Every structure is written in structure tokens, then in C-alpha cells.
């Protein structure tokens, strides 16, 4: 246990505050882009299937 703790505390490189902020911003932007893509795909498929169903029912 002590060896693991020593390795975690002393043998790792922790990011600086600026690096941490940059990584958080990149993650946020990537999540937003993915959310927009999923929303667009959902809207397109929803409209497509509504069109197909309403056309077949009539």
C-alpha cells in the first residue's frame, strides 16, 4: 500500500492549472459538438420516419 501511495504522489506528473483548464475546455467543446451532431441526426431521422409513416398510412 505504501509503495502504491508513494508512486502515486511522487512518480507521477500532475497537470498544471493551465493544462487542466485547457483539457476541460477541449472536453466541453467536444461534448457540445457530439451533442449537436446527435441532435441533428435525431431530428433528421424523426422527420424522415414521420414522412414515411404518414405517406404509407394515407
C-alpha positions in Angstrom: 0.0 0.0 0.0 2.8 2.4 0.9 4.6 1.7 -2.4 1.4 2.4 -4.4 0.9 5.7 -2.5 4.5 6.7 -2.9 4.3 6.0 -6.7 1.0 8.0 -7.0 2.3 11.0 -5.1 5.9 11.2 -6.2 6.4 9.4 -9.5 3.5 10.9 -11.5 3.3 14.2 -13.3 0.3 16.3 -12.3 -1.0 18.8 -14.8 -0.7 22.5 -14.2 -3.7 24.6 -13.6 -3.5 26.0 -17.2 -3.2 22.5 -18.7 -6.2 21.4 -16.6 -8.3 24.3 -17.8 -7.3 23.6 -21.4 -8.2 20.0 -21.1 -11.6 20.9 -19.6 -12.4 23.3 -22.4 -11.4 20.8 -25.0 -13.7 18.2 -23.4 -16.5 20.7 -23.1 -16.3 21.7 -26.8 -16.1 18.0 -27.9 -19.2 17.2 -25.8 -21.1 20.1 -27.3 -20.1 19.1 -30.9 -21.2 15.5 -30.3 -24.5 16.6 -28.7 -25.2 18.9 -31.7 -24.5 16.0 -34.1 -26.7 13.6 -32.2 -29.5 16.2 -32.0 -29.2 16.8 -35.8 -29.3 13.1 -36.6 -32.3 12.6 -34.3 -34.2 15.4 -35.9 -33.4 14.2 -39.4 -34.4 10.6 -38.7 -37.5 11.8 -36.8 -38.7 13.9 -39.7 -37.8 11.1 -42.2 -39.7 8.4 -40.4 -42.7 10.7 -39.8 -42.8 11.4 -43.6 -42.5 7.7 -44.4 -45.2 6.7 -41.9 -47.6 9.4 -42.9 -47.1 8.6 -46.6 -47.7 4.9 -46.1 -50.8 5.4 -44.0 -52.5 7.7 -46.5 
